[in-house]
């Protein structure tokens, strides 16, 4: 159901009478389109093509050192209905986006595809763009460590030591690029992409952290912002940062759990779960205490007992 609502909302937000400025595309730095680098686990649409855009490492020194941004596109807009481009802003921070015209964009309704060419990109420091590496210890790259549970008695020593090791590694080994990776830098990169495409205004679909990057872009470049979809919004409150995002994830899971319970109950025989959604509910145990959300609610563990 959420996918249907999301796609419908995207179509409503993006579909309109083609802009009168369709043929008034400004000239910018040319992009040399060609084959895309391979993306592990993804078969790219044969129409997707890629290019490299050079942008300043430090926007405070626009004539200084340059880095590369990998940009992709699928030209889907139909003649006579084209409104512009739809940039797909990935989440993260640190998520790749070069394959998104294939993996996300082509799922949009035909009414949207007829009006927009799909544009993707890998943000600075990520994927096929100029990369950054801090040379982390392999033990710190274990995915389990990304969302660590406290130790016995709520001890967070291991987590803080890991965070300190990783921060120290980036200071020591990250090089100059790591000092120029910020949301404002990404917004400036996005505007350079717009200029290189020759578009007077930019429409975009940002997901997760991409909603924050998209909001910052609209704040910094309002005259170049056209239609915007912010999907799965993050809380930009600097006092909370990722901690606030995770708390909101817990709320979302709690709010939608009844839907999952009904889905699970309808498949009780297949998955060995509860035969009725009312038998799915909260459970609090000594091994997993409730987590307090930013709304003052608690999100206890849930289960479906047979």
N, C-alpha and C positions, 0 to 999 in steps of 0.2 A: 504493500500500500504506500509506504513512504516513497518508493521509487516512482510510482505513478504520480503522487502529489508533486514530487520534486521536478519531474520532467514537465508536468503541466505548468508549474510555476515558472520554470525556465522559459517555456514557450510564450507564456503570457508576458513575461518581462522583456523578452528579446524581439518578439515578432511585432512589427509595425510597418507602416508604409515606408518604403525605401527612402532614405534621406535624400533631399534634393542635391546634396553635395557629393553624390555618388561619384561623379566624374571629376570632382575637384580634389584629387589626391595629390598631396604635396610631395615633391621630390625629396628624397633623403639619401643617406649613404646606401649604395646598391648592395644587395645581397646576392651572392652567387649560389643559387640553389643547385643541389646535387643529391647524391645518395646519402641516406642516413646511416650512422653507425648502428651496429646490431644492439638490441636490447635483450638481455637474458630473459627467457621465458615469454617473450612477446613476438608475435608475427605481425610486423607492421603492414598496414594497408599499402598496396603497391603505389597508391597515389601520393603517399607521404614523402616529402622531400625535406632536406635540411640545409642549413647554411650557418656560417660563423660570423658573428658580429663582434667587432673590437670596441671595447668601452674603456673608460678610464679606471685604473685601479683605485685611485683616490679622486673623488669628484671635487675635492678642494684644490687639486692640481690637474685641471682638465687637459693640459698639454703634456702631462707626464706619462709614466709607464701605462701600458695597455694590458688588458686581459681579454680573454675570449668568452663569448656567450654562444652556446649552441641553441639554435632556433629551428623550429620545424613548422611545416604547414601542410594542410590538405585543402586545396582550392575547391570548395563545395558550392559557393554562391553561384546562383543562376543569373544569366544576363537579364537585365531589366528589373530584377528584384533585389540586387545586392545592396546591403546597407553598409557593410564594412567588414571588419575582422572581429572574431571572438577569441580573445586570449584566455587560455586555461592556466590559472595560477595554482601551482601545486601547494600542498601542505608541508608540514614538518614542524619547525624549519628544518631544511635539509632534504626535502623530498624532491626526486627528479620529476621532470615534466615533459621531456622531449617526446615520449611516446604517447602523450595524452590525446593528441588529435585522433589517433587510432583507438586507444583504449577507452576514452571517455567521450570525446567529441562526436564520434559517429553514432553514438547511442541517442543523440538528440533527435527530436522530430524533424521530418522533412521540411516543415515550414520554417524552422530555424536554420537548417543547413542551406536552404535556398537563399538566405539573406546574409550569411556570414561565411567567410573563409576561416578555417580553424587554425589557430596558432598555438604552438607549445614552446617551452624553453626549459633548459636546465639552469637553475639559478647559479650565480657565481659560487665557485667552490664545490659544485656538485656535478657528478656524472661527466658528460662530454664537454662541459664548460671548463675553464681553467680550474683545476682541482686544488683543494687544500687538504693536507694530511698532517696530523699532529703526531704520528707515529705511536699510537696508543698501544699499550700492553695488551696482548690478545685476551687476557682474562677480563679486561675491562670492556671488551666488545661482545661479551656473551649477552644475547638478547634478554635473558632472564634478569640481568643486572639493570636494564633500562627502567623497570618498574619494581624496585627492590622492596621487599617486606622488611620491617624492623626485626632485629634479633630478639632473643628472649628478654622479656621485661621492657620491650620497646627500645632496645639499644640500637643506635644508628651509627655506631663507630665505623663499621665496615662501609656504609654508604658514604659517610663524610670523607673517609680516607680515599675511596675511589674517586669521588668528585675532585678532591685535592690533587690526586695523581694526574687526572685528565686535564685539569686546568693548568697545572705546571707543565705538562707535555706540550700544550698548545702555545704557552708563552715561550717555551724553549725551542720548539721545532715547527711551529705553525707558519713561520715566515711572514712577510708583509701582508699577504692577502687576508689572513685571519683577523687582522686589525681593521679590515674594511669590509666586513660582512655584517650588515645590519638591515633592518627593514627599510630604512630610508635609502640605503644603497640599492636595495632591490627595486624600490619604487623608481629610482632614477634609471636603473637598467631597463625597467619596463618602458619608460618613456623613450629611451634610446631605441628600443625595439619598434615602438610606434613610429618614430621618425624614419627608421630604416625601411619600414613598410610603406612609407609615404601616406600614412593615414592622418587626417586632421584630428580625429577623435578615436578613442579606443573603447570597445565594449569588452567586458571580461567576466569570467566565472571563476571565483575563488573558493576553494574548499579548505576547511580547517584553518591552519595558519595562513593560508592564502586569503582568507577573509580579512585578516588584519593587514596583510600586505596590500590588498585591494583598497581597504579603507584609507590607508596612508597614502596610496597613490591618488585617490580622489581628493584628499586634503591638499596634497602638494601640487597637483596638476588638474584643478577642477575644470579648466577650460578645454582640456583634452580628454575628459571623461564623458563617455556616451552612456550606454546602458550597462548596469551592474547587477550581478547575482552573487550574493554572499551566502554560501551554503555551509552549514555546520559551524556556526560562528564561534570563535574563541573570545574569551574575556581579555581585553588588552590591559586590564588593570596591572600596572607595574609592581604593585605590592603583592600580587598573587602569582603572576606569570604561570609557569607550567602547573604549579600546585592548584591554582584556581581552575585551570583547564581540566585537570584530572577530577576535581570535585564535581565539575559540571558533567563530565562523562558519567560519573556515578549516578547523578540525578537522571540523566537521560535513560540509563539502563533501568533504573527503578520505575520511571514513568511508563516505559514501554514493556515492562516485564509481563503484565497481563496479556499482551498480544502474543508473546512467546509462550506463555503458559497454555493459551488456547491452541496454538500451533502444535505444541508438544503433546497435549492431551489427545488431539485428533490423530496422532501417530503413536499412541501408547504401545501398540503391539510391535511396531517396527523398532522403536528405540528403548523399550522397557522403562518408560517413564509413567507419570501419573495418568490414570484414565479420565480424570476430570480436572479442569484448570483450578478449581477451588482447593485441590490438594497440593497445589504449587504455591509456596508462600515464603515469608521470611523465616530465617533460622539464624539464631545467634549462638555461638559456641565459644568455649574458652580458647579455641585455636584461631578464631577469627572474630574479632570484636567489631561492632558497628563503626562506620566511618561517618564523621560529621560533615555535612555539606555546607556550602556558603549560604544556603537558605535556612540554616538552623535545623534541617531535617537530618535523619539518620538513614543510611543505606546499608541495612544488614544483609548478610549473605542470604541467598535464596536457594530453594531446592524443590524438586518435584518427586515426592515419595509415592511409591506404588501402594 
